[in-house]
């Protein structure tokens, strides 16, 4: 019986330390964000809600998705995935690839592919003006992007 009482705590300790859980330190940045307004600095703004542009953030990946109409494969544009780093008030996105799990993830080489999402470079740095549990505002030298969280 004494052996059993020694074994149970060791078994529990082994079980708890054997699990490798990947957690994220992104705080409120993690989640699903809809781009709702884009301000061109000095030239006006555009309501983007009907474009259904979304950024999904988890761990160190940022997925950019555009949905049109009903959510079906025919209405879904190609998704892209970026690596990102959030450091202080800077958000840097880099290494974009097309998300095509059934084939392969091809590297994006044309900046025109990322422009609809508010990027002017394949490796873009944003200044974070606002980030809380419901709103995010990102700034480049040309644009101010406003998001709401789902």
N, C-alpha and C positions, 0 to 999 in steps of 0.2 A: 504494500500500500504506500509506503514511504517513497519507493521508486516512482510510483505513479504521480505523486505530488511534485516530485522533482522534474518529471518529464513534461507535464502539462505546461508550466511556465516557459520552459525551453521551446516547446513546440509552438506556443503562441508567439513568442518572440521571433522565431524563425519564420513563421507565417507572415507576421507584420513587416519584417524587414525584407522579405523576398519580393514583395510587390513593388514594382517600379512605376510610380504614378507620375506622369508628366503634367506639371502645373504651369500656369502662365502668370507672369508678373505684369501683365498689361493693364490691370485694373479695369476702369470703365471703358477703355478702348476695345476690349473684347466684345464681340457681338456683331449684329447685323445693322448696318447704317444705310439709309437712303439719302442720296444726294437730292436736296430739294431746291436749292438756289445756287446759281453761279454768278458772282459779280465780276465783271470785267472792270478792273480798277480804272475809273474815270470814264467808262463808256456805257454804263448801265448794268442791268442784271437780267438773268433769264430764269424763268421758273422751269425746273427740271423734273418735277414730279411725274408728269406724263411720260417721260422717257424711261422711268423705272430703272434708274442706275443705282446699283447697290455695291457696297463694300462690305465684305464679311471678314472679320478679324479673329484669328485664333492662333495661339502659340506664337510662332514667328512667321506666319503666313497671312497674306492679305489677298483675298480673292475678289476680283472685280467682275460684276455680272450686269448685263443689261437685259431686261425682260420687256417684251412688247405684247400688248393685248393679253389674252389668257396665257397662263403659264403652260406652254406645250413645247415640245422639242422644235417644232416648226417656227415658233415665235421667239425662241431663245437664241440670242447671239452667242458667239464664241466667248467662253469664259477665259479669263486670264488670271494667273497667280503670280504674286510677287513675294519676295522676302521683304521684311521690313524691320526697322529699328526705331523705337521711341526712346529718345534721350532728352530729358528735360522738356523744352518746348519745341523740339524738332522731331518730325516724323520723316524718315528716309525710306523710300520704297525703291527696290532694285531687283535685278535679275528676273525680268518678266518672261513667263512662258505661257503658251496656249495650253489650256487645260483640256486634254483629249485623252482621258484614261483608257479608252478602248484601243488607241493607237500608240501614241507617245506624246510627251510634252515637248513641243518644239519651241525653241527660243524665239522670242519676238525681237525682230531686228529693225522694224520700221516704226518710227515715232508716231506716224499717223494712226497706227492702231490703238495707241493709248490716249490720244488727244481727247476723245469723247468723255473720258473719265477725269478730265481736268489736269492731265499731265502734259508737260511740254518737253519732257526728256524721258528716256528709258530708265534712268536712275535719277529720281526726283526727290528733292528735299522740300518739305513744307514746314512753315512755322505754325505751331499750334496756338491759335488765338483763344480758343475755347474748347474745353473738353470736360464734360460731366456725364452723368448717367442718362441724359436724354438728348444732348446737343453737342455737335462738334463743328468747329470752324477752322479751316486750314487755309493758309495764305502762301502764295508764291509771289514772284515779282510781277505777275500779270493777272492772277485770278485770286478770288476769295471763294472757297467752296464751303457751303453750308449743308450739314447733314442732320438728320434726326435718327434716333435709335429706335429700332423695333424691339 
